[in-house]
Amino acid sequence: MIKLLGAVFIVLATTWTGFEAARHLSERPRQLRQLKAALQSLEAEIMYGHTPLKDAAEHIASQTAKPLSWFFERFAKRLTKGHTSVKTAWDDSLDQIWKLTAFKKGELEVLRQFGETLGQHDRVSQQKHIRLALTHLEREEADAIDKQQRYERMVKSLGFLSGLLLIILLM
């Protein structure tokens, strides 16, 4: 009886692990779409609303879902303090939130490069930098969707099957 109960716990734990890994694969494209929408909103705030960067970040934070809303909230708070540059505020906010997202190193590079140009140029140049970041993020999103389609089902199955293998080896 105890062996059977242990076997059930092993299968449940490994299956849960597989589903968590698959969830991470499906979260990445969703968060990338949200990030692209946030950058498009930032572009609209800058170009058409002539909104200061701090206020634009606050508006975007209220429009996006977590964890991206946390990023823009922290970015706006750092800008409000006023003792830091835009690049430093962007990088600090990015470092604090990065582990909570499903992003990979490619997205981190794109966002860091974008943060270096943020607030440094006039509106037209800033729009070009936003468009460049969006182009790079579209490429990353296509890669994320491809990986999701390839590996999501496999990871779920692998979690369950590894639990069965572990049970067979232990018995």
N, C-alpha and C positions, 0 to 999 in steps of 0.2 A: 504494500500500500504506500509506504513512504517512497519507494523507488518510483512508483507511478506519479506521485505528487511532485517529486523532484524533476521527473522527466517533463511534466506539464510546465513547471516553472522555467525550465531550460528553454523549451520551445517558445514559450511566451516572451521570455527575455530576448532571445535572438530574433524572433519575429518583430518585436517592438523596435529593436536596434535597426533592422532592415528598413522598417517603415520610417523611422526617423531620418535615416540616410536618404531615403527617397524623398521625404518632405524637404530636406535641404536642397535637393536637386530641383524641386518644383518651386521653391521659394526664390531662387536666384533670378529666373526670368521675370517673376512677378515684381520683385523689388527693383529690377532694372527698368521695367516699364514705369514704375512709380517715380524712379529717379529721373527718367527722361521727361516725364510730365512735370516734375518739379523744376527742372531746368528750363523747360518751355515757359512755365509760369514766371520764373525769374526773368527770362528774356522779355516777356510781356510787361512785367512790372518796371523793368529798366527802360525799355524802349518807348512804351506807350503811356505808362503811368508816371514816369519820371520820379519813381519812388526811391527814397534813400535805401541803401542796401540793408540796413538793420530792419527797417519796416517791411521790406520785401521778404526778408528771411522769416519774420514773424507771420506774415500772411501765408507763406508757403508751409510753415510748420502747422498752421491751423487747417490747411487743406490736404495734407498728406497723412498717410497711415504710419504707425510705428514700424520700424525703428527710424525711418527717415525723418519723421516729425521731430524726434528727439535731437537729431543732428542739426536741423535748422533752428530749433529752439536754443540749443547751446551756442550755435554760431551767432544768433541774434544777441544772446546774453553777453557773449564775449565782446561783441561790437559795442554794446551798451556801456560796458566798463570803460572803454575808450583808451586804455593804456597799452593797447596792442595793435599791430597792423592787421589788415584784412587777411593776408596770407597766414599769419600766425594763428589768428582766430579760426580760420578755415581748417588748418592742419591740426590744431588742438582738438577741435570738434570732431574731425574725422578720426583721429586716434582714439578718442573716447568711445565712439559709437561703432567703430569698425568690427569689433568682435561680436556685436549683436546682430550683424547683417549676414547675409548669405553670399556676399560678394567675394570675388577672387582678387588676386594681385593685379590683373589687367584693369579692373575697375578702379582699384586704388591708385594706380599710375595715372589713369585718365583724370580722376578727381584731383589728385595732387597737382598735375600740370594745369588744370583749370583754375585751381586755387591760387597759383602763382600769378595768373593774369587778372584775377578778379579785382575790380576796383582800381586797376592801374591805367586804364585806357578810357577814351571817350565812348559814348553809347554805341556808335557804329562798330568800332573795333571790338567792343565787348560782345556785341551781337555775333560777330564772326567767331570769337572764341567759344561762345556758347554753342554755336552751330557745329564747330569742330568737335567739341566734347560730345554733342549729341550723335554725331557721325560715328565716333569711336564707340560710344555706348550701344549704338545699333549693331555694330559688329560683335560686341561682347554679348549682346542679347541673342543674336543668331547662334553664336557658339553655345550659349547656355540652353537654348531651346533644343539644339541638336543633342547635347549631352543628356538632357532630360528625356528626350524621346528614345535615345539609345539605351540608357542605363537605369531608368527609374524602375521598370518592371523587373529587370534582372536583380537589382539590389534588394527589392522586396522578397523575391524568390530565394535569393542567396541567404537572407536572414533566416527564413524558415528552414531551408535545407541544411544550413550549418547547424541549427539546433537539432535536427534529426540525426545528422552525422555525429554530433557530440553525444547524443543519447546512445547511439549504437556503439560508439567507442567505449562508453562508460559501463555498458552492461556486459 
